[in-house]
Amino acid sequence: MDFAHSPRALELIEKLRAFMREHLLPVESELLKARHEARRGGDWKQWIVEPEVKALKAKAREAGLWNFFLPDPALAPGLNHVEYAALAEEMGRSFLAPEIFNCNAPDTGNMEVLWKYGSPEQKERWMKPLLAGSIRSAFCMTEPDVASSDATNMQATATLDGDEVVLDGKKWWSSGIGHPDCRFAIFMGVTDAQAERHARHSMVIVPLDAPGVRIVRMLPVFNDYDEPYGHGEVHFDSVRVPQANVIAGLGRGFEIAQGRLGPGRIHHCMRCIGAAERALELLIDRGMERQAFGRRLIDLGGNQERIADLRIAIDQARLMTLYAAWMIDKVGALKALTEISAIKIVAPSVLQRVADEAMQMFGGAGLSNDSPLAAIFAHARVLRLADGPDSVHRAVIARREIGRRSKGGGSRAA
């Protein structure tokens, strides 16, 4: 295996770095500061997208720095997962970058679902404006009344009634649903409770203006509403949509979910690596600039050993993530479940560790909005739940390892 950057990836990396250096990073801190000072809290109907963000998105699209994640050369640069991983790492250095380059969740996952499974009509009506960045979307899977770490617990229903599908149920942690440009959600619900457990569910496109869709509230994460995106609780009360809104056919929800989550976790994990690199740089700069007890902070209390350990941890996480990306490219996400689950544990945990050490170096300033460290730490902790709890991923790895040995399998490296 070879993780060296391809010529096209190298070209895009340099262009992306230059764009971020010249246009994004110089204004990011002021934009985020203004967003915090104008905080509108849970009143998501008052949220806005800043004109500066819209202008940056237009500039990025004009520069061809757009939709890196989609492996379709007719619609995007057509990168594979290993190539995209390096770009995701660069974007992970900024909270705004994923949206600026139209590579932000949950839209990336929804676009991939529609690209892979959508009908021509669904692609034209919903995927095309997502690819253009003119609308946003949400993904409604997690539910408040059941343990969502086991998605087969799902209680929401998607019931066929003539040529319509009727949706009922409660969803929450629907990321992006508060965005002013959010126009639809992909809803997952039970269609046939008597079918095999992974053939019971369907995914359905739901316009947010459909009668019966009710956004109840936005949920704060560490006392932050993450505006203008938001994580909402949404109730679906006898919502009727055409059967043509079902993606790929009834009963294929879990199949689609598995195809959606694997690549998406690569995106999250590589952005974690980029954020960890930024946090480590901030830690080192702070340690060299500040003095205590007559010495630089970086020379006190074992800080240099900590820096070495963090460098090792970041590089290990990067290599594991690149290997998972390589596996997806070679054999597909369903045959790379061990590798995907492993990086989902490792990458956010490494990011949380680096952010924690950097906050310690910054002292009180590290807990405030004067640095991005508190937000980075919170983001890392959220990711340890967002794509499934660490314990679930460990269970996946253990189950596959035990199954392989039960069949007489030898070393995976053999």
N, C-alpha and C positions, 0 to 999 in steps of 0.2 A: 504494500500500500504506500501511496505517496501523497503527503499532505501539502506539498509545495503549491503555491498559488499558480493558477493557469495564467497565461498572458492576458486574457480578457478580465479575469478577476483582479489582477494587478493594476490594470488600467482603471477599472472602476474604483478600486480601493484608493488610488491616488486622487481621483476626481472627487470622491466622497470626502476624503480628509481635507482637501483644499476647500471644498464648499463649506464644511463645518467650521474650519478655521477662519474663513473669510466672512461668512455670512451668518452662521448660526450661533456658535459659541460666544462671540462678542456681545450678543443681545439676549442670550438665554437667561442669564441671572436677573436682568432687569425685567424681562417678561414674567418670569416666575415670581419675582418679588411683587410686581404689580398685581399679579393674579392673587397672591396671598392677601395683599392689603385690601383688595376689592372683594374679598371672599364673600360669597353669597350663600355659603352653607348648603343645607339640604334643599333649598328652594331652586331646584334644577331648572324651572321654567325661566329663571333669570340668567342662566349661564350663557356666555357668549364665546365665540371664537375670535381671538384678537385679530385685527387687520394685519398686524405684522406676521402672524402665523400663516394667514391666507397668502400673503405676498411671498413668504419663503416657500410655501408649497408650489406656487406657480413658477417661481424661479427654479426650483429643483426639477420640476417636470420638464420645463423648457431645456434644462441642461441634460436631460436623459437620465437623471438619477431618480428612478421611479420604478416601483413594483419589482424590486430585486428578487423577491421571494418566489415568484411564480415561474416554474420551469417550462415556460412555453415561449419559444423565440418569436412567435407571431404576435404575442401580447406584451412581452417583457424581455429583458435581456436574455432570458432562457438559461439561467445558471442552474447547476446541480446543487445539492445540499452542502457539499464541501466548499464549493465556491461561495455560496451565499453566507456560509458561517462566518467568514472573515468580515464581510460587510455588516452582518448583524453585530459582531463584536464592536466594530467602529461606532455603530449607531447606539450601542449600549452605553456609551460615554455621555450621552445626553438624554434628558427626559423628554425633550421635544422631538428629537431626530426621527423616531419611528413614524410619527404622523407627518412630519415634513416630507419624508420620502415615500409616503403611502405604504409603509410596511408595519403598521401598527395592529395589534390584536384588539378586538376579535375579528377585525375585518380581513386580515390575512387568512385566517382559518376559514372564514365564510367564503372568501373568494376562491380558495382552493377547493372547497366543497362544491361550489357551483361550477367551477372549471372542470372538475373531475366527474361529477354526478348530475349536474343540472341539465335540464332540457334546453333546447335552443331558445325557447321563449323566456325561460328563467334567466338564462345568460344575458339575453338582450335587455330585459327589464331591470334586473338587479345586479348582475355581475359587471356589466359594462359601466354603469355610473360609479360603482365601487372602484373599479380599476382607474377611472378618471379622477377619483378623489372628490367627486361632487356630492356624494352622500356617505353616511356611515351606517353601521349595522350593529346588532347585538346577537348574542347566542344564549338561549334560555334553556338550561339543562338542570342546574342545581335547584333543589327544593328545600323550603324551610322546615317541613314537617317530617322529613325522613333523613336517615344517615346517608348523605349523598356520596360518601366514600365508596358505597356500593351502588352503582347507578341502576342496577336492576330493582332497587327499592322504589323507583320512580312511581309516583301516584298520578301525575297529570296524564290526561288522556287525549288522544287524537282519533276520533271515532268517525268512520265513514258513514255518511247519511246522503244517499243518492249520489249526486255529482258534487257534493260538498264534504268537507271535513270539519267536524265540530271540535274545538279545542277547549278544554277545561282544566284548571289547575293553578297552583301558585308556584312561581319561580322567584329566586333571588340570586344575588351576586351576579346579576346580568350586566357584565361590564360594558360600558359605552352607551348604555341605554339613555343616559341623561344628556348626551351630546346634542347640541342644537341641530345637527345635520343627520341624526339617526332617523332612518326612515323605515326600517324593517328589522325583524328578528327571525332567527331560525329557532323554532320551537321543537323540542323533543318530547314525545309522549307515548303512552301505551296505546296501541291499536288493537292488539289481540292478546289478552291476558292468559289465554290457554296455549299459546304457541310456545315453542322452545324458547328458553329465557332470553336468548340473544336475537330472537326473531320477532319479538313482541312490539318493538318500538318503531316509530316513524319520525322523520324530520320534515317539518312543514315551514314554508315561508309565510310570515305573518306581517302584513303592513301594520305599522303602529297606529294608524288612524282607523283600523277596522273596529267596528262596534264590539264592545265587550273587552277590549284591551285597556287595562287600567294600571298605570304606573303609580304605585302606592307611596313609595318613598325612595330616597337614596340612603344607602347604608355607609356610615363613616368607617374608615379603616385607620386605626390609630388616631382617631379624632380628625381625620382629613377626608373630605368628600371627593377628592381627586377630580375636581372640576377642570375642564368642562366635559369630562368623560362620565364619571359616576359609576356606581355599582348598585343597581336598582332592584327593588322587590316589585314584581309585576304579576298581576292577577289576570287570568284569562277566564272570562265568564261567558260560556256558550258562544265563543267566537267562531264565526263561520267564514271559511275561505274556500275557493274552488279546489277541487281535487287536483287540478293542474298545479297547485302550489306544493304538493307533496314532492319531495326530492327523491328521485330514482325509483320510487315505488314504495308501497306500504310494507312495513316490516323490515326495512333495511337501515333503520336508525343506528344500530350498533356497528354495523359494517362501516357506515359513513363516519361514525365517531372515531373508530380506530384509525381510519385513513386520515382524519383531520388532526388528531392529537399528536401523532408521532412527529411529523415535520414541525408542528407548532412548538413542540418542546425543544427542538433544536434551536429555533428562533429565540425562545426565552433564555436558554442556557448560554448561548453565545453572547446575548446582550448582557447576561450576568458577568461574563468574563470581561467585557468592555467596562462595565461599571466598576468591577473589582480593580481593574488597572487604574482607573481614575481615582478611586479611593486610596489605593496604595501610593500613587503620586502625591495626593494631598497629604497623606500621613508623613511621607519623607520630607516634603517641602516644609511642613509645619515643624517637624523635628529639627531641621537644619536652621530654621529662622529664629526659633524661640530658645531662651536660656532659662535655666533654673539651677540654683545652688552652684553658680559659677561655671556651668557647663551647658553645652547644647543638649536639648531634650533627647536628641537622637543618640547621644552617647550615654544616656542614663538607663538604669533599670532593665537591662537586657533588651532594649529596643532594637538593637541591630540584629540580634538573634530572631526576634519576632519578624522583622522585615525579611530575613532569609526564609523563614518558615512560610510566610505568606507568598513569597515569590514561588517557592516550590509548589504550594497548594494551587495557586492560579494556573501554573503551567501544567500540572497534572490534570486539572479540570478541563483545560483547553484541549489537551490531547485526548481525553476520554470523549469529549463532545465531538471532536473531529472524527474520531473512530466511529461514533454512533452515526454521524452524518454520512460517512463512507459506507457503512453497513446499509443505511437506507437507500443510498444510490445503487448499491450492488444487488441487494436482495429484497428491498422493500421494508416498510415500517413494521409489518406484521411479523417478519422474521428477525427483527432487531429489537424485540421488546425488552430483553435483558439490558442491552446497551442503552436504550432510551430511558428505562426506569432508573438505571444507575446514574446517568447524568442529571436526571431530575432531582435525585437526592443530593448529588455532589455540588453542582454548580450554584444553586441558591445558598447552600450551607457555606460554601467558600466565600461567597459575596457577603453574607451576613457576618462571617468571621472577620473579613478585612475591614468592613465598615465599622464593626465594633472596636477593633484595635485603633482605627483612625479616629473615632470619636473619643477614645481614651486619650490620644495624643492631643486632640484639640481642647479637651476639657469642656467647660460649659458651652463654648462656641459650637462644639460639635453636636450639641443637642438642639440648637436653634436653627432658624432658616438662614442664618448668615453663611452657612456652608450647606452643600447638598447631602451631607453624610447621614443626617437623621432620615431624610427621605429615602436614601439608598438602603439604609438598614431596614426601614419599614417595607420597602419593595421586596427585599430579599426574603423577609419573614412571610410576606403574603404569598410569594411564589412557592413556598414550601407547603402551601395548601391549594393554590389555585389550579394546578394540574393534577391534583390528588395528593393526599398526605404522604409523608415520607414512609410511614408504616405500610401503606398499600403498595408502594413501589418495592419496598423490601420483600413483601409477600410475593409479588410477581417474580422477582429474581429468585427467591428461595424455591418457589413452586417449580420453576423451570429447571433449576439446578437439580432438585430432587428427582424430577421426572426424567431428566437426562441420565442420571446415575441409575435409576430404576430400569432403564432400557439398556444398561451396560455401557453407557457413554464414558469415554476417557477424558483426559484433559482437553479443555476447550482450545488450548493453544496448539494441540497436536494437529 
